[in-house]
Amino acid sequence: MTAVMRILVGLAFVFCLTSVARAQGAYPNRSVRIVIPFPAGAALDGLTRIIAEQLQGLWGQGVVVENVVGGGGNVGADRVFRADPDGYTLLAAPPGPLSFNNFLFKDTRYDPTTFVPVTLMASVPNALIIRKTIDAPLITDFLALLRANPGKFNYASQGVSSTGYLTARLFEQRTGVSMVHVPYRGAAPALTDIVAGHVDMFFDTLTTSLPLHRGNQARVIGVADIERSQLQPDIPTFHEAGVKDLRSITWFGLVLPPKSSEAIARKINGDVATILLRPEVAERIKEMNMTPGGGTPAQAAQFFRVQTQMWTTLIKSLNLELQ
């Protein structure tokens, strides 16, 4: 082989290596999958599909949303936990699978603390919605009614892995009232029974309860947050009514499998942040009665840790039996 040929072969080899490096470094260069561990049609599903649609346009690659349901969100979360950490599978989830399901279920096979945080997509306060036939216009009136009738009022929830259930238990703990739990397979059937008068109350997100409140089909009497919600500022907080330390929000996080690249997490984070700042996207999220998220991956990780500490402290204090 002549010297010239050796140079040409060497240059070709360097070119191949550079091309491979570029191909590996370009993200994404194929379809991305976002797993939602709950059924289609809920608030998380709508939010995730808005972001997926925008990411697809931004990336020029397919972004597929897949609903993998079961086990209070554990089936979908476990699937992402065991996925290749290559950046092409993500989990979009509410607090349960990311914060406290491993304290509630015996067969949880994943460690939520090892997911790689990407971003907080959005959040919404939880609030107490009651059937409209209950004669209690104010939170203080309703509390007096509950205290005068221990164990006679019931509350709906989406099951023990929901913030709705845990908020009701926190409410009992903070106020000393006693209520009866009625589990449902989701917020929609629970709200249907609130409107029909078959169940008394439900700690629900403002996303799904405000339309019923505004339509005079049921009444939201208190928000479980420190400040009143800008979505409906005329509704007081529990803090105002003397129920201290009752703060409960539903939030929706986006994470990658354990050991995923932090560079890819930052890339997705930046692109989602760009999307959330688009006026048309912000308006669509506002129409869903949510507050857009944002922040860095490190800020998302810190937020997840704080929320995990809050809910797990409550779970341990209640001595809840593992499911």
Secondary structure, DSSP 8 states (H G I E B T S, - for coil): --HHHHHHHHHHHHHHHHHHHHHHHSS-SS-EEEEESS-TTSHHHHHHHHHHHHHHHHHTS-EEEEE---GGGHHHHHHHHTS-SSSSEEEEE-HIIIIIGGGT-TT--S-GGGSEEEEEEEEEEEEEEEETTS--SSHHHHHHHHHHSTT--EEEES-TTSHHHHHHHHHHHHH----EEEE-SSHHHHHHHHHHTSS-EEEEEHHHHHHHHHTTSEEEEEESSSS--TTSTTS-BTTTTT-TT---EEEEEEEE-TT--HHHHHHHHHHHHHHHTSHHHHHHHHHTT-EEEE--HHHHHHHHHHHHHHHHHHHHHHT----
